[in-house]
Amino acid sequence: MTEQRTDPVVVVAGALVDEGRLLAARRSTPAELAGRWELPGGKREPGESSEEALVRELREELGVETEIGERVPGEWVLKPGYVLWVWAVRLRSGRPAPQQEHDELRWLTRDELDSVDWLDQDRPAVAEAAARLLPANSPAS
Ligand SMILES: Nc1nc2c([nH]c(=O)n2[C@H]2C[C@H](O)[C@@H](COP(=O)(O)OP(=O)(O)OP(=O)(O)O)O2)c(=O)[nH]1
């Protein structure tokens, strides 16, 4: 018998960077993920490109308009059948504010990345995004 294979579900997420800081978002749902930190985003809907999905998700989840930049190379398994793809994202307008899916947002310098409890499966993606997108040291204050 031939093995049945289906493509994994792609979760698209944004590495929003502003003034040398990366935006981390704390999930408020579902219960098993609540309190853990992630890169905001979500699943693509049928017919949407990844970039379109990400712009929509960031509008819904943070209330902002964004410009999608380069993809952060890599693909991270979130759970069986789900993979995470990440893009560099810049703010076009608005100031991110938590909506339904999150209850707190924080802008983190590279030195502060370990100060939040990232979802385990997000850690390698966050490390890769930070290595590519954040300055090596905290910006001078
Ligand atoms: N958005 C996002 N989801 C993540 C990350 N890491 C991680 O394991 N996940 C999981 C949580 C969810 O099971 C799934 C994404 O679902 P979601 O709830 O954010 O997406 P969505 O907005 O399309 O949700 P829905 O309409 O199906 O409720 O991936 C991450 O960094 N960002």
Backbone and ligand atoms as CSV (ligand in chain L), in Angstrom:
chain,resi,resn,atom,element,x,y,z
A,1,MET,N,N,0.840,-1.195,0.000
A,1,MET,CA,C,0.000,0.000,0.000
A,1,MET,C,C,0.882,1.255,0.000
A,2,THR,N,N,0.455,2.273,-0.701
A,2,THR,CA,C,1.247,3.503,-0.739
A,2,THR,C,C,0.996,4.317,0.525
A,3,GLU,N,N,2.089,4.873,1.039
A,3,GLU,CA,C,1.947,5.699,2.236
A,3,GLU,C,C,1.272,7.015,1.858
A,4,GLN,N,N,0.293,7.408,2.633
A,4,GLN,CA,C,-0.398,8.674,2.369
A,4,GLN,C,C,0.361,9.803,3.056
A,5,ARG,N,N,0.664,10.837,2.305
A,5,ARG,CA,C,1.346,11.975,2.907
A,5,ARG,C,C,0.573,13.245,2.574
A,6,THR,N,N,0.418,14.102,3.537
A,6,THR,CA,C,-0.201,15.392,3.245
A,6,THR,C,C,0.802,16.471,3.616
A,7,ASP,N,N,0.708,17.599,2.924
A,7,ASP,CA,C,1.603,18.707,3.242
A,7,ASP,C,C,1.308,19.206,4.648
A,8,PRO,N,N,2.338,19.626,5.352
A,8,PRO,CA,C,2.075,20.166,6.682
A,8,PRO,C,C,1.299,21.478,6.596
A,9,VAL,N,N,0.565,21.789,7.634
A,9,VAL,CA,C,-0.082,23.090,7.748
A,9,VAL,C,C,1.015,24.110,8.039
A,10,VAL,N,N,0.995,25.214,7.287
A,10,VAL,CA,C,2.003,26.253,7.499
A,10,VAL,C,C,1.428,27.330,8.415
A,11,VAL,N,N,2.144,27.602,9.489
A,11,VAL,CA,C,1.829,28.737,10.358
A,11,VAL,C,C,2.833,29.835,9.999
A,12,VAL,N,N,2.326,30.978,9.586
A,12,VAL,CA,C,3.201,32.095,9.203
A,12,VAL,C,C,3.309,33.044,10.386
A,13,ALA,N,N,4.524,33.503,10.655
A,13,ALA,CA,C,4.713,34.376,11.814
A,13,ALA,C,C,5.641,35.518,11.449
A,14,GLY,N,N,5.486,36.608,12.205
A,14,GLY,CA,C,6.250,37.815,11.931
A,14,GLY,C,C,7.304,38.070,12.987
A,15,ALA,N,N,8.521,38.360,12.515
A,15,ALA,CA,C,9.561,38.881,13.405
A,15,ALA,C,C,9.529,40.393,13.208
A,16,LEU,N,N,8.690,41.056,14.016
A,16,LEU,CA,C,8.574,42.520,13.923
A,16,LEU,C,C,9.756,43.150,14.621
A,17,VAL,N,N,10.455,43.979,13.898
A,17,VAL,CA,C,11.626,44.626,14.472
A,17,VAL,C,C,11.445,46.134,14.374
A,18,ASP,N,N,11.723,46.796,15.482
A,18,ASP,CA,C,11.643,48.251,15.524
A,18,ASP,C,C,12.713,48.750,16.490
A,19,GLU,N,N,13.528,49.670,16.042
A,19,GLU,CA,C,14.596,50.225,16.879
A,19,GLU,C,C,15.422,49.137,17.560
A,20,GLY,N,N,15.770,48.119,16.793
A,20,GLY,CA,C,16.656,47.081,17.307
A,20,GLY,C,C,16.022,46.134,18.301
A,21,ARG,N,N,14.696,46.120,18.321
A,21,ARG,CA,C,14.006,45.234,19.255
A,21,ARG,C,C,13.026,44.346,18.501
A,22,LEU,N,N,12.831,43.139,19.034
A,22,LEU,CA,C,11.926,42.154,18.438
A,22,LEU,C,C,10.653,42.075,19.273
A,23,LEU,N,N,9.512,42.014,18.598
A,23,LEU,CA,C,8.245,41.953,19.324
A,23,LEU,C,C,7.906,40.511,19.707
A,24,ALA,N,N,7.690,40.319,20.993
A,24,ALA,CA,C,7.246,39.023,21.518
A,24,ALA,C,C,5.818,39.188,22.022
A,25,ALA,N,N,5.006,38.147,21.818
A,25,ALA,CA,C,3.594,38.221,22.187
A,25,ALA,C,C,3.246,37.035,23.082
A,26,ARG,N,N,2.553,37.334,24.185
A,26,ARG,CA,C,2.171,36.268,25.114
A,26,ARG,C,C,0.768,35.771,24.802
A,27,ARG,N,N,0.645,34.480,24.555
A,27,ARG,CA,C,-0.644,33.909,24.177
A,27,ARG,C,C,-1.588,33.888,25.361
A,28,SER,N,N,-2.851,34.179,25.080
A,28,SER,CA,C,-3.870,34.078,26.121
A,28,SER,C,C,-4.726,32.831,25.922
A,29,THR,N,N,-4.661,32.219,24.747
A,29,THR,CA,C,-5.406,30.981,24.451
A,29,THR,C,C,-4.568,30.116,23.532
A,30,PRO,N,N,-4.857,28.850,23.346
A,30,PRO,CA,C,-5.682,28.016,24.214
A,30,PRO,C,C,-4.970,27.748,25.535
A,31,ALA,N,N,-5.647,27.063,26.448
A,31,ALA,CA,C,-5.121,26.895,27.807
A,31,ALA,C,C,-3.711,26.309,27.809
A,32,GLU,N,N,-3.443,25.355,26.916
A,32,GLU,CA,C,-2.131,24.683,26.969
A,32,GLU,C,C,-0.992,25.574,26.474
A,33,LEU,N,N,-1.319,26.660,25.780
A,33,LEU,CA,C,-0.271,27.581,25.301
A,33,LEU,C,C,-0.296,28.916,26.039
A,34,ALA,N,N,-1.345,29.152,26.817
A,34,ALA,CA,C,-1.513,30.456,27.477
A,34,ALA,C,C,-0.336,30.735,28.406
A,35,GLY,N,N,0.130,31.969,28.362
A,35,GLY,CA,C,1.244,32.380,29.213
A,35,GLY,C,C,2.601,32.214,28.563
A,36,ARG,N,N,2.647,31.501,27.453
A,36,ARG,CA,C,3.908,31.317,26.741
A,36,ARG,C,C,4.003,32.350,25.624
A,37,TRP,N,N,5.242,32.658,25.239
A,37,TRP,CA,C,5.493,33.739,24.279
A,37,TRP,C,C,5.780,33.195,22.900
A,38,GLU,N,N,5.353,33.949,21.885
A,38,GLU,CA,C,5.495,33.508,20.501
A,38,GLU,C,C,5.717,34.700,19.584
A,39,LEU,N,N,5.960,34.378,18.330
A,39,LEU,CA,C,5.955,35.384,17.276
A,39,LEU,C,C,4.527,35.437,16.737
A,40,PRO,N,N,3.918,36.612,16.664
A,40,PRO,CA,C,2.520,36.672,16.243
A,40,PRO,C,C,2.343,36.212,14.794
A,41,GLY,N,N,1.188,35.616,14.540
A,41,GLY,CA,C,0.898,35.112,13.188
A,41,GLY,C,C,-0.229,34.118,13.262
A,42,GLY,N,N,-0.298,33.223,12.291
A,42,GLY,CA,C,-1.359,32.220,12.297
A,42,GLY,C,C,-1.361,31.419,11.021
A,43,LYS,N,N,-2.438,30.683,10.836
A,43,LYS,CA,C,-2.500,29.777,9.688
A,43,LYS,C,C,-2.945,30.512,8.432
A,44,ARG,N,N,-2.432,30.044,7.299
A,44,ARG,CA,C,-2.893,30.569,6.015
A,44,ARG,C,C,-4.307,30.080,5.753
A,45,GLU,N,N,-5.084,30.924,5.093
A,45,GLU,CA,C,-6.410,30.490,4.670
A,45,GLU,C,C,-6.339,30.092,3.207
A,46,PRO,N,N,-7.287,29.260,2.749
A,46,PRO,CA,C,-7.233,28.808,1.359
A,46,PRO,C,C,-7.174,29.991,0.396
A,47,GLY,N,N,-6.267,29.921,-0.571
A,47,GLY,CA,C,-6.170,30.961,-1.595
A,47,GLY,C,C,-5.276,32.119,-1.214
A,48,GLU,N,N,-4.830,32.168,0.018
A,48,GLU,CA,C,-3.963,33.269,0.462
A,48,GLU,C,C,-2.499,32.915,0.248
A,49,SER,N,N,-1.714,33.915,-0.148
A,49,SER,CA,C,-0.266,33.722,-0.109
A,49,SER,C,C,0.177,33.829,1.355
A,50,SER,N,N,1.393,33.383,1.609
A,50,SER,CA,C,1.914,33.482,2.981
A,50,SER,C,C,1.964,34.936,3.421
A,51,GLU,N,N,2.415,35.804,2.529
A,51,GLU,CA,C,2.554,37.226,2.890
A,51,GLU,C,C,1.187,37.853,3.160
A,52,GLU,N,N,0.197,37.505,2.324
A,52,GLU,CA,C,-1.155,38.037,2.553
A,52,GLU,C,C,-1.690,37.559,3.902
A,53,ALA,N,N,-1.446,36.282,4.189
A,53,ALA,CA,C,-1.923,35.731,5.457
A,53,ALA,C,C,-1.266,36.447,6.627
A,54,LEU,N,N,0.011,36.726,6.494
A,54,LEU,CA,C,0.725,37.355,7.607
A,54,LEU,C,C,0.250,38.793,7.831
A,55,VAL,N,N,0.061,39.531,6.755
A,55,VAL,CA,C,-0.475,40.896,6.900
A,55,VAL,C,C,-1.839,40.844,7.591
A,56,ARG,N,N,-2.685,39.919,7.178
A,56,ARG,CA,C,-4.022,39.801,7.785
A,56,ARG,C,C,-3.924,39.426,9.269
A,57,GLU,N,N,-3.090,38.421,9.565
A,57,GLU,CA,C,-2.979,37.977,10.958
A,57,GLU,C,C,-2.445,39.097,11.858
A,58,LEU,N,N,-1.471,39.838,11.360
A,58,LEU,CA,C,-0.893,40.897,12.197
A,58,LEU,C,C,-1.881,42.048,12.388
A,59,ARG,N,N,-2.703,42.276,11.364
A,59,ARG,CA,C,-3.769,43.291,11.510
A,59,ARG,C,C,-4.768,42.829,12.578
A,60,GLU,N,N,-5.180,41.537,12.483
A,60,GLU,CA,C,-6.176,41.009,13.428
A,60,GLU,C,C,-5.618,40.911,14.851
A,61,GLU,N,N,-4.380,40.478,14.953
A,61,GLU,CA,C,-3.835,40.162,16.284
A,61,GLU,C,C,-3.213,41.350,16.994
A,62,LEU,N,N,-2.730,42.328,16.213
A,62,LEU,CA,C,-2.008,43.451,16.827
A,62,LEU,C,C,-2.612,44.806,16.487
A,63,GLY,N,N,-3.509,44.834,15.493
A,63,GLY,CA,C,-4.128,46.097,15.090
A,63,GLY,C,C,-3.198,47.022,14.338
A,64,VAL,N,N,-2.250,46.455,13.603
A,64,VAL,CA,C,-1.290,47.285,12.870
A,64,VAL,C,C,-1.228,46.892,11.390
A,65,GLU,N,N,-0.753,47.853,10.583
A,65,GLU,CA,C,-0.452,47.563,9.176
A,65,GLU,C,C,1.049,47.346,9.067
A,66,THR,N,N,1.427,46.336,8.296
A,66,THR,CA,C,2.837,45.935,8.250
A,66,THR,C,C,3.335,45.758,6.825
A,67,GLU,N,N,4.638,45.791,6.727
A,67,GLU,CA,C,5.313,45.535,5.451
A,67,GLU,C,C,6.147,44.272,5.663
A,68,ILE,N,N,5.907,43.275,4.829
A,68,ILE,CA,C,6.600,41.995,4.972
A,68,ILE,C,C,7.925,42.068,4.212
A,69,GLY,N,N,8.991,41.705,4.877
A,69,GLY,CA,C,10.311,41.724,4.264
A,69,GLY,C,C,10.789,40.333,3.896
A,70,GLU,N,N,12.057,40.086,4.189
A,70,GLU,CA,C,12.694,38.822,3.826
A,70,GLU,C,C,12.196,37.685,4.707
A,71,ARG,N,N,12.116,36.519,4.109
A,71,ARG,CA,C,11.848,35.316,4.910
A,71,ARG,C,C,13.097,34.967,5.709
A,72,VAL,N,N,12.899,34.599,6.960
A,72,VAL,CA,C,14.005,34.072,7.762
A,72,VAL,C,C,14.175,32.613,7.340
A,73,PRO,N,N,15.329,32.258,6.777
A,73,PRO,CA,C,15.464,30.903,6.235
A,73,PRO,C,C,15.259,29.855,7.317
A,74,GLY,N,N,14.514,28.830,6.956
A,74,GLY,CA,C,14.297,27.745,7.897
A,74,GLY,C,C,12.825,27.399,8.001
A,75,GLU,N,N,12.580,26.283,8.642
A,75,GLU,CA,C,11.221,25.783,8.845
A,75,GLU,C,C,11.267,25.017,10.153
A,76,TRP,N,N,10.377,25.322,11.060
A,76,TRP,CA,C,10.445,24.718,12.398
A,76,TRP,C,C,9.162,23.945,12.667
A,77,VAL,N,N,9.307,22.703,13.099
A,77,VAL,CA,C,8.139,21.862,13.384
A,77,VAL,C,C,7.533,22.309,14.709
A,78,LEU,N,N,6.248,22.627,14.683
A,78,LEU,CA,C,5.557,23.082,15.893
A,78,LEU,C,C,4.949,21.913,16.643
A,79,LYS,N,N,4.405,20.998,15.888
A,79,LYS,CA,C,3.804,19.759,16.404
A,79,LYS,C,C,3.585,18.921,15.152
A,80,PRO,N,N,3.253,17.651,15.291
A,80,PRO,CA,C,3.111,16.850,14.072
A,80,PRO,C,C,2.131,17.495,13.089
A,81,GLY,N,N,2.584,17.650,11.857
A,81,GLY,CA,C,1.720,18.206,10.814
A,81,GLY,C,C,1.684,19.714,10.736
A,82,TYR,N,N,2.460,20.417,11.558
A,82,TYR,CA,C,2.465,21.883,11.561
A,82,TYR,C,C,3.896,22.391,11.505
A,83,VAL,N,N,4.141,23.335,10.605
A,83,VAL,CA,C,5.470,23.961,10.546
A,83,VAL,C,C,5.332,25.480,10.631
A,84,LEU,N,N,6.387,26.091,11.160
A,84,LEU,CA,C,6.427,27.553,11.327
A,84,LEU,C,C,7.381,28.151,10.299
A,85,TRP,N,N,6.893,29.150,9.571
A,85,TRP,CA,C,7.720,29.952,8.669
A,85,TRP,C,C,7.701,31.382,9.213
A,86,VAL,N,N,8.844,32.054,9.134
A,86,VAL,CA,C,8.979,33.378,9.752
A,86,VAL,C,C,9.494,34.395,8.731
A,87,TRP,N,N,8.939,35.588,8.787
A,87,TRP,CA,C,9.386,36.706,7.947
A,87,TRP,C,C,9.811,37.890,8.815
A,88,ALA,N,N,10.777,38.626,8.324
A,88,ALA,CA,C,11.078,39.931,8.900
A,88,ALA,C,C,9.921,40.864,8.554
A,89,VAL,N,N,9.472,41.632,9.527
A,89,VAL,CA,C,8.313,42.508,9.321
A,89,VAL,C,C,8.624,43.888,9.887
A,90,ARG,N,N,8.203,44.901,9.132
A,90,ARG,CA,C,8.323,46.271,9.645
A,90,ARG,C,C,6.941,46.892,9.804
A,91,LEU,N,N,6.814,47.742,10.791
A,91,LEU,CA,C,5.546,48.431,11.005
A,91,LEU,C,C,5.366,49.509,9.962
A,92,ARG,N,N,4.173,49.589,9.400
A,92,ARG,CA,C,3.844,50.704,8.496
A,92,ARG,C,C,3.012,51.730,9.241
A,93,SER,N,N,2.031,51.276,9.988
A,93,SER,CA,C,1.233,52.231,10.768
A,93,SER,C,C,0.588,51.527,11.950
A,94,GLY,N,N,0.349,52.334,12.961
A,94,GLY,CA,C,-0.263,51.815,14.173
A,94,GLY,C,C,0.786,51.392,15.172
A,95,ARG,N,N,0.305,51.125,16.375
A,95,ARG,CA,C,1.180,50.678,17.446
A,95,ARG,C,C,0.605,49.353,17.931
A,96,PRO,N,N,1.420,48.279,17.948
A,96,PRO,CA,C,0.868,46.969,18.302
A,96,PRO,C,C,0.211,46.987,19.676
A,97,ALA,N,N,-0.953,46.394,19.741
A,97,ALA,CA,C,-1.675,46.257,21.009
A,97,ALA,C,C,-2.313,44.876,21.018
A,98,PRO,N,N,-2.303,44.195,22.155
A,98,PRO,CA,C,-2.889,42.861,22.199
A,98,PRO,C,C,-4.383,42.905,21.909
A,99,GLN,N,N,-4.863,41.938,21.138
A,99,GLN,CA,C,-6.303,41.846,20.871
A,99,GLN,C,C,-6.813,40.603,21.613
A,100,GLN,N,N,-7.370,39.639,20.900
A,100,GLN,CA,C,-7.944,38.442,21.556
A,100,GLN,C,C,-6.892,37.401,21.929
A,101,GLU,N,N,-5.936,37.204,21.024
A,101,GLU,CA,C,-5.058,36.021,21.113
A,101,GLU,C,C,-3.934,36.200,22.118
A,102,HIS,N,N,-3.623,37.469,22.456
A,102,HIS,CA,C,-2.497,37.754,23.348
A,102,HIS,C,C,-2.957,38.642,24.493
A,103,ASP,N,N,-2.215,38.565,25.605
A,103,ASP,CA,C,-2.541,39.466,26.719
A,103,ASP,C,C,-1.381,40.375,27.089
A,104,GLU,N,N,-0.237,40.204,26.437
A,104,GLU,CA,C,0.874,41.122,26.673
A,104,GLU,C,C,1.822,41.086,25.493
A,105,LEU,N,N,2.404,42.234,25.222
A,105,LEU,CA,C,3.424,42.342,24.177
A,105,LEU,C,C,4.661,42.963,24.792
A,106,ARG,N,N,5.832,42.539,24.301
A,106,ARG,CA,C,7.085,43.179,24.755
A,106,ARG,C,C,8.043,43.300,23.596
A,107,TRP,N,N,8.736,44.441,23.561
A,107,TRP,CA,C,9.814,44.642,22.590
A,107,TRP,C,C,11.123,44.266,23.284
A,108,LEU,N,N,11.839,43.314,22.717
A,108,LEU,CA,C,13.036,42.790,23.369
A,108,LEU,C,C,14.287,43.058,22.546
A,109,THR,N,N,15.326,43.544,23.232
A,109,THR,CA,C,16.637,43.592,22.579
A,109,THR,C,C,17.193,42.170,22.544
A,110,ARG,N,N,18.290,42.014,21.846
A,110,ARG,CA,C,18.889,40.685,21.783
A,110,ARG,C,C,19.268,40.185,23.180
A,111,ASP,N,N,19.739,41.111,24.005
A,111,ASP,CA,C,20.140,40.737,25.366
A,111,ASP,C,C,18.946,40.328,26.235
A,112,GLU,N,N,17.767,40.740,25.839
A,112,GLU,CA,C,16.577,40.472,26.663
A,112,GLU,C,C,15.760,39.269,26.188
A,113,LEU,N,N,16.232,38.613,25.136
A,113,LEU,CA,C,15.406,37.559,24.530
A,113,LEU,C,C,15.047,36.445,25.494
A,114,ASP,N,N,15.969,36.125,26.401
A,114,ASP,CA,C,15.715,35.021,27.329
A,114,ASP,C,C,14.857,35.435,28.518
A,115,SER,N,N,14.402,36.675,28.523
A,115,SER,CA,C,13.637,37.133,29.683
A,115,SER,C,C,12.170,36.722,29.610
A,116,VAL,N,N,11.739,36.144,28.484
A,116,VAL,CA,C,10.355,35.664,28.410
A,116,VAL,C,C,10.357,34.167,28.131
A,117,ASP,N,N,9.257,33.537,28.490
A,117,ASP,CA,C,9.139,32.081,28.398
A,117,ASP,C,C,8.555,31.704,27.029
A,118,TRP,N,N,9.429,31.680,26.041
A,118,TRP,CA,C,9.004,31.339,24.677
A,118,TRP,C,C,8.430,29.925,24.639
A,119,LEU,N,N,7.489,29.687,23.752
A,119,LEU,CA,C,7.089,28.311,23.462
A,119,LEU,C,C,8.349,27.545,23.067
A,120,ASP,N,N,8.498,26.333,23.593
A,120,ASP,CA,C,9.725,25.564,23.310
A,120,ASP,C,C,9.992,25.480,21.814
A,121,GLN,N,N,8.937,25.210,21.052
A,121,GLN,CA,C,9.106,24.982,19.616
A,121,GLN,C,C,9.477,26.266,18.872
A,122,ASP,N,N,9.289,27.417,19.518
A,122,ASP,CA,C,9.633,28.697,18.882
A,122,ASP,C,C,11.089,29.093,19.102
A,123,ARG,N,N,11.741,28.514,20.100
A,123,ARG,CA,C,13.077,29.013,20.473
A,123,ARG,C,C,14.069,29.026,19.317
A,124,PRO,N,N,14.180,27.946,18.541
A,124,PRO,CA,C,15.151,28.009,17.443
A,124,PRO,C,C,14.773,29.038,16.377
A,125,ALA,N,N,13.502,29.225,16.154
A,125,ALA,CA,C,13.065,30.220,15.162
A,125,ALA,C,C,13.389,31.629,15.653
A,126,VAL,N,N,13.156,31.865,16.928
A,126,VAL,CA,C,13.450,33.180,17.508
A,126,VAL,C,C,14.954,33.446,17.462
A,127,ALA,N,N,15.742,32.429,17.784
A,127,ALA,CA,C,17.200,32.597,17.764
A,127,ALA,C,C,17.685,32.940,16.355
A,128,GLU,N,N,17.134,32.274,15.377
A,128,GLU,CA,C,17.554,32.539,13.990
A,128,GLU,C,C,17.123,33.946,13.562
A,129,ALA,N,N,15.905,34.304,13.885
A,129,ALA,CA,C,15.418,35.639,13.525
A,129,ALA,C,C,16.268,36.712,14.201
A,130,ALA,N,N,16.557,36.516,15.481
A,130,ALA,CA,C,17.329,37.518,16.222
A,130,ALA,C,C,18.741,37.637,15.665
A,131,ALA,N,N,19.341,36.510,15.332
A,131,ALA,CA,C,20.714,36.537,14.816
A,131,ALA,C,C,20.780,37.315,13.506
A,132,ARG,N,N,19.712,37.231,12.711
A,132,ARG,CA,C,19.713,37.897,11.406
A,132,ARG,C,C,19.233,39.344,11.474
A,133,LEU,N,N,18.360,39.646,12.415
A,133,LEU,CA,C,17.636,40.916,12.339
A,133,LEU,C,C,17.964,41.913,13.433
A,134,LEU,N,N,18.541,41.442,14.540
A,134,LEU,CA,C,18.797,42.361,15.649
A,134,LEU,C,C,20.278,42.697,15.734
A,135,PRO,N,N,20.590,43.921,16.131
A,135,PRO,CA,C,21.987,44.267,16.354
A,135,PRO,C,C,22.561,43.421,17.481
A,136,ALA,N,N,23.876,43.217,17.447
A,136,ALA,CA,C,24.523,42.310,18.403
A,136,ALA,C,C,24.387,42.793,19.832
A,137,ASN,N,N,24.432,44.098,20.030
A,137,ASN,CA,C,24.346,44.646,21.384
A,137,ASN,C,C,23.129,45.528,21.516
A,138,SER,N,N,22.749,45.745,22.759
A,138,SER,CA,C,21.623,46.642,23.002
A,138,SER,C,C,21.916,48.004,22.414
A,139,PRO,N,N,20.915,48.650,21.826
A,139,PRO,CA,C,21.130,50.004,21.339
A,139,PRO,C,C,21.511,50.931,22.495
A,140,ALA,N,N,22.343,51.885,22.201
A,140,ALA,CA,C,22.717,52.842,23.255
A,140,ALA,C,C,21.463,53.584,23.691
A,141,SER,N,N,21.352,53.789,25.001
A,141,SER,CA,C,20.150,54.474,25.458
A,141,SER,C,C,20.475,55.909,25.805
L,1,LIG,N1,N,0.967,32.226,15.539
L,1,LIG,C1,C,1.826,31.363,16.075
L,1,LIG,N2,N,1.396,30.121,16.346
L,1,LIG,C2,C,2.269,29.274,16.893
L,1,LIG,C3,C,3.607,29.651,17.159
L,1,LIG,N3,N,4.246,28.596,17.743
L,1,LIG,C4,C,3.345,27.596,17.825
L,1,LIG,O1,O,3.530,26.465,18.259
L,1,LIG,N4,N,2.129,28.005,17.293
L,1,LIG,C5,C,0.933,27.154,17.171
L,1,LIG,C6,C,-0.230,27.601,17.982
L,1,LIG,C7,C,-1.401,27.125,17.153
L,1,LIG,O2,O,-1.618,25.736,17.397
L,1,LIG,C8,C,-0.892,27.258,15.736
L,1,LIG,C9,C,-1.230,28.592,15.108
L,1,LIG,O3,O,-2.514,28.847,15.345
L,1,LIG,P1,P,-3.111,30.280,15.656
L,1,LIG,O4,O,-4.199,30.055,16.644
L,1,LIG,O5,O,-2.066,31.284,16.019
L,1,LIG,O6,O,-3.585,30.612,14.201
L,1,LIG,P2,P,-4.952,31.154,13.634
L,1,LIG,O7,O,-5.047,32.590,14.011
L,1,LIG,O8,O,-4.966,30.819,12.204
L,1,LIG,O9,O,-5.966,30.327,14.488
L,1,LIG,P3,P,-7.416,29.787,14.281
L,1,LIG,O10,O,-8.136,30.741,13.407
L,1,LIG,O11,O,-7.248,28.415,13.708
L,1,LIG,O12,O,-7.911,29.740,15.707
L,1,LIG,O13,O,0.532,27.170,15.816
L,1,LIG,C10,C,4.038,30.972,16.856
L,1,LIG,O14,O,5.180,31.379,17.058
L,1,LIG,N5,N,3.103,31.788,16.302
